Amino acid sequence: QLTGTSSGPTEFVFRVFTTVPEFQVLLFLLFLLFYLMILCGNTAIIWVVCTHSVLRTPMYFFLSNLSFVEICYTTVVVPLMLSNIFGAQKPIPLAGCGAQMFFFLTFGGANCFLLAIMAYDRYVAICHPLHYTLIMTCNLCVQMLGGTVGLALFLSLQLTALIFTLPFCSHRQEINHFLCDVPPVLRLACAAIRVHQAVLYVVSILVLTVPFLLICVSYVFITCAIRSTEGCRWAFSTCSSHLTMVLLQYGCCALAYLRPQSSSSADEDHQFALVYTFITPLLNPLIYTLRNKDVKGALEKSAQYQRDT
C-alpha cells in the first residue's frame, strides 16, 4: 500500500454535506429514496426485457445492459455516501478510495459508450431498416458490448493507477466531495500533477467527446434520412428519449472533467456529480418506460397477468 509523506498509511475522509441533524435526516431519506427508485426502475427494465420475447431486439438488449450499468454505477457511490451523512467523518483507506474510483470510472465510461452504441443502433434502424437484422446481429451486439466493457476497464485502470502513484501531503486527507472522483483527489496531491491532468483530459476526450460526436453524426444522418412529416414524428418519438439522456449525461460529465481545474469549484463539481449520480440513472427507467410504447405494453401485460392470477 502506498503511503503519503507523513508516517502511517494514507486515508481519506469525505467532506460532510451538513452538520445540522435535521438536514442530515432529510438528505439521508432523500438520497435513499432516489437510490431505491433507481434500483427498482432499472431492475424493472432488465426484468421486462428478459421476460418478454417481443423485446429481445438489439435496442432493448443495450437498454437492459444500460440499466445494469446504472445500477452498478450508483451502487459504487450511494451506500458509502449514505453511511457518511451521519456522525463523525469515517475514514476510507487509500486502497478503498482507489477501488471506488476505478469502479466509478469503469461503469461511467461503459455508460457513455453504451449511449453511443444505442445511437448507432437507432441510425441503422431508421436509415437502413431493410438491412437492420443483417447488420445488428446477435454476435455484433455481444462484441460491441464486450468492447465497451473492455475499453472502459482499460482506461479506468490506467487512470486510477496513475493517480494513486502520487504522494499525498498528510496521513489523513479530506476530499472536498462525496466520492473518490478524479478532480478532487488530484487537488490533494503534493506533487506536480500537470501530466496527470493531461492524461485525465485525454481519457475524458476518449470517453466523452468521441462518443458524443458519434452520436451527433448518427442523428445528422437520421435527420437527413427522414423526409415525411409522419416519419419525422416517429423518429423523434423513438430518439428523443435517448437524446435527453445523452445531453444530461455528457453535458454534466464534460463540465466536471473537461473544464480547466483553475476555473472549477468544489460546489459546482458537487452539483454536476449529483446529476450524473442520481438524476440520469433515475430518468433512465422513467424516460424509456413512459415514452416507449413497447416497454409500456409489456409492463401492462405483466400487470394484467398478475391481476388475473
PALUM-371284 format. One record per residue (C-alpha): x, y, z. Coordinates in steps of 0.1 Angstrom, whole numbers, padded with zeros to 4 digits, always signed. Layout:
BEGIN
XYZ;...
END
This chain:
BEGIN
+0000+0000+0000;+0013+0034-0009;+0018+0060+0018;+0020+0097+0019;+0048+0119+0031;+0039+0116+0067;+0041+0084+0088;+0013+0058+0086;-0009+0047+0057;-0028+0074+0038;-0065+0076+0044;-0093+0099+0032;-0124+0114+0047;-0153+0130+0027;-0165+0165+0034;-0198+0164+0052;-0229+0177+0035;-0242+0194+0066;-0237+0193+0104;-0274+0202+0112;-0291+0169+0124;-0324+0178+0108;-0309+0184+0074;-0288+0152+0078;-0320+0132+0082;-0337+0149+0053;-0307+0143+0030;-0304+0107+0041;-0341+0100+0034;-0340+0119+0000;-0309+0102-0013;-0321+0068+0000;-0354+0073-0018;-0336+0082-0051;-0314+0052-0047;-0343+0028-0042;-0362+0043-0071;-0331+0038-0093;-0327+0002-0082;-0364-0006-0087;-0368+0012-0120;-0337-0002-0137;-0344-0037-0123;-0379-0035-0138;-0364-0027-0172;-0340-0056-0170;-0368-0079-0159;-0393-0069-0186;-0367-0072-0214;-0356-0107-0202;-0392-0120-0197;-0408-0107-0229;-0397-0122-0262;-0411-0092-0282;-0384-0070-0265;-0355-0093-0274;-0340-0070-0300;-0307-0051-0301;-0323-0019-0289;-0336-0035-0257;-0305-0057-0253;-0285-0025-0250;-0311-0008-0229;-0312-0036-0203;-0274-0035-0202;-0275+0003-0197;-0299-0003-0168;-0275-0028-0153;-0246-0004-0156;-0267+0023-0140;-0274+0001-0110;-0237-0007-0105;-0227+0029-0111;-0249+0042-0084;-0242+0013-0060;-0205+0022-0061;-0213+0056-0048;-0245+0059-0029;-0242+0033+0000;-0209+0048+0011;-0223+0083+0008;-0253+0075+0029;-0230+0060+0056;-0211+0093+0058;-0241+0116+0062;-0245+0109+0100;-0219+0113+0128;-0182+0118+0126;-0162+0116+0094;-0155+0080+0086;-0121+0073+0071;-0116+0053+0039;-0082+0038+0032;-0062+0045+0002;-0070+0012-0014;-0107+0017-0008;-0107+0051-0024;-0088+0037-0053;-0113+0008-0057;-0142+0032-0057;-0126+0055-0083;-0118+0025-0105;-0153+0011-0105;-0169+0045-0107;-0148+0054-0138;-0154+0019-0153;-0192+0020-0151;-0193+0056-0160;-0172+0050-0191;-0193+0020-0201;-0224+0041-0197;-0211+0067-0221;-0200+0041-0247;-0234+0023-0244;-0252+0056-0252;-0231+0059-0284;-0239+0023-0294;-0276+0029-0289;-0274+0059-0312;-0257+0037-0339;-0285+0012-0334;-0311+0039-0340;-0292+0051-0371;-0292+0016-0386;-0329+0010-0377;-0341+0043-0393;-0316+0047-0422;-0312+0011-0432;-0344-0006-0420;-0343-0034-0446;-0308-0044-0436;-0313-0039-0398;-0314-0076-0389;-0285-0084-0412;-0263-0056-0397;-0273-0057-0360;-0267-0094-0355;-0265-0111-0320;-0228-0116-0324;-0222-0080-0333;-0242-0068-0303;-0223-0091-0279;-0190-0079-0295;-0199-0042-0291;-0209-0048-0255;-0176-0067-0248;-0156-0039-0265;-0174-0013-0244;-0166-0031-0211;-0131-0039-0221;-0122-0003-0232;-0139+0011-0201;-0119-0013-0178;-0086-0005-0196;-0090+0033-0195;-0102+0034-0159;-0074+0011-0147;-0047+0032-0164;-0061+0065-0150;-0067+0052-0114;-0032+0036-0113;-0016+0068-0125;-0034+0090-0099;-0026+0067-0069;+0011+0068-0077;+0011+0104-0065;+0022+0112-0029;-0003+0129-0006;+0008+0155+0019;-0005+0141+0051;-0017+0110+0068;-0054+0120+0066;-0068+0140+0037;-0103+0155+0034;-0118+0150-0001;-0140+0180-0009;-0166+0157-0024;-0189+0128-0016;-0169+0102-0036;-0134+0095-0047;-0136+0112-0080;-0106+0122-0101;-0105+0160-0099;-0109+0164-0061;-0083+0136-0054;-0059+0152-0077;-0062+0185-0058;-0048+0167-0027;-0015+0156-0042;+0016+0173-0030;+0035+0168-0063;+0033+0182-0099;+0001+0170-0115;+0004+0186-0149;+0010+0152-0166;-0019+0136-0147;-0042+0164-0157;-0032+0159-0193;-0039+0122-0191;-0073+0130-0175;-0082+0153-0204;-0071+0126-0230;-0092+0099-0213;-0122+0124-0209;-0120+0131-0247;-0120+0094-0255;-0149+0087-0231;-0170+0118-0236;-0161+0138-0267;-0156+0110-0292;-0189+0091-0283;-0208+0124-0283;-0195+0133-0318;-0205+0098-0330;-0240+0103-0315;-0243+0137-0333;-0232+0122-0366;-0258+0094-0362;-0286+0119-0356;-0275+0141-0385;-0278+0110-0408;-0312+0101-0392;-0325+0137-0397;-0313+0136-0434;-0330+0103-0440;-0364+0114-0427;-0384+0133-0453;-0421+0129-0444;-0438+0146-0415;-0451+0113-0402;-0416+0098-0405;-0402+0128-0386;-0427+0124-0358;-0420+0086-0355;-0382+0092-0355;-0385+0120-0329;-0406+0098-0306;-0380+0070-0310;-0349+0091-0304;-0359+0120-0282;-0357+0099-0250;-0322+0088-0260;-0312+0124-0268;-0324+0136-0234;-0302+0110-0216;-0272+0120-0239;-0275+0157-0232;-0277+0153-0194;-0250+0126-0191;-0224+0141-0215;-0231+0177-0206;-0226+0173-0169;-0197+0149-0172;-0180+0173-0197;-0184+0202-0173;-0169+0181-0145;-0139+0166-0163;-0131+0188-0193;-0131+0222-0176;-0097+0237-0167;-0091+0230-0130;-0084+0267-0124;-0120+0276-0134;-0137+0248-0115;-0151+0250-0080;-0159+0222-0055;-0196+0233-0052;-0201+0231-0090;-0184+0197-0090;-0208+0185-0063;-0238+0197-0084;-0226+0181-0116;-0218+0148-0098;-0253+0147-0082;-0268+0150-0116;-0249+0121-0132;-0250+0100-0100;-0288+0104-0092;-0307+0122-0119;-0297+0104-0151;-0299+0069-0136;-0333+0079-0122;-0345+0093-0155;-0334+0063-0175;-0362+0040-0165;-0388+0068-0164;-0380+0081-0199;-0377+0046-0215;-0409+0034-0200;-0431+0065-0202;-0421+0073-0237;-0417+0038-0251;-0449+0020-0261;-0433-0014-0264;-0420-0013-0228;-0453+0002-0215;-0472-0026-0233;-0450-0053-0218;-0454-0038-0183;-0492-0035-0188;-0494-0072-0199;-0474-0083-0169;-0497-0062-0146;-0528-0077-0162;-0514-0112-0159;-0507-0106-0122;-0543-0094-0117;-0558-0124-0135;-0537-0149-0115;
END
